Amino acid sequence: MNALDTILTSFLGADILAAMLLPPAVPAFMRPTPLPHTPAAVIKVCGCCGRRYGALEWARLEHVGHQDDGDGGWLILRNCIDCKSTISVQAEGNHG
C-alpha cells in the first residue's frame, strides 16, 4: 500500500475507497449477447438493403445501443455496414 492509499483509506475508510475503485456493475441487458453455436448461421437480415449477417459479422458491426422492446426485454441496436440503417436483435434471456 503506498502513501496515497494509506491517506485515502484513513480519510474515507476501506469500504468507500474500494467502492470508488471498483468499476460499476454492468446491467445484464448491456452485457454482450452470447453468439449462436454456428457462426455461419444468419442471425439478422437488414430490412432496408437485404444484407445478411452471421454471428461473426453481427459482432463486428458498430454498436449503437440498447432499446426497451416494450415487452420487458431489450433490443440490441447496431448499424448496417452497407446502408447504415439501424438494425436490431432481441437480447437473450431478458424477459421476466
N, C-alpha and C positions, 0 to 999 in steps of 0.2 A: 504494500500500500504506500503510495507516495504522499508527500506533504499535502497536496491539494485534496486528495481523497480523505485524508485524516481530518482536515479542516471542514470539508463539506459534511462528512459523516458526523462530526461532533456538533455542527451547526444545525443540520437538517434531520439527522437521525438516519440509521441504516436503511429502514424500510422506505422512507421517502426518497432517499438517494437511489436505491435500487429501482423504484418505480419510475424515476426520471430517466434512468439509463437504459431500461428495457424498451424495446420497440413496442408500440401499441399492438394489441391483438388485431388480427385481420378478420373482419366478419366473414362468415362462411361463404356468402354469395360472391365475395371478391377473390376467393381462392381460385387458382386455375382449375378448370374443369378437367377431369381425367379424360384422356383421349380414348377412343374406341380401340379394341384389341387389334383390329385390322387397319393399319394406316392408310391403305388404298381405298377403304370404304368411303363413299360420298356421304358427307355429313351435312352439306349445305349446297344449295344451288341458288345463285343470285337471281332474284325475281326480275331484275332490270335487264341484265345482259345475258343471263343464262350460264355464266361461268360456274363450273362445278368445283367444289373444294373437298378434298380429303382431309383427314385429321392433321397431317403434317402441314399442308397448305393453310388450313384454318389457323393453326397455332402461329404461323408466321405473319398473319395479317395484322395491320395496325389495330391495336385495341382502342376502342372509343370509350367504353364504359359499360355500365350495367343499367338496366331499367326494370322497374317493377312491372310484372306482367298482368297485374290486376286480379290475379287468382292465387295470391300467396306465394308466388315464385318469382324468379328473376330471369331476365334475358341477358345474354352476353352479347354486346354490340361490337362489331368490327367493320372496317371499310373494305369493300371490294377493290381489288387492285386494278381491275380493268375500267370500271365505270365510276368508281369512288362512291357508290351508293352505300348506305349503312345497312348491313345485314345482321341477322341475329339468330342465335340458337338458344334453346331453353337450357338453363344451368341445371345440372343433375342434382337430385336429392335435395331440392329446396322447397318442396310443398309440404305444408304442415298438415 
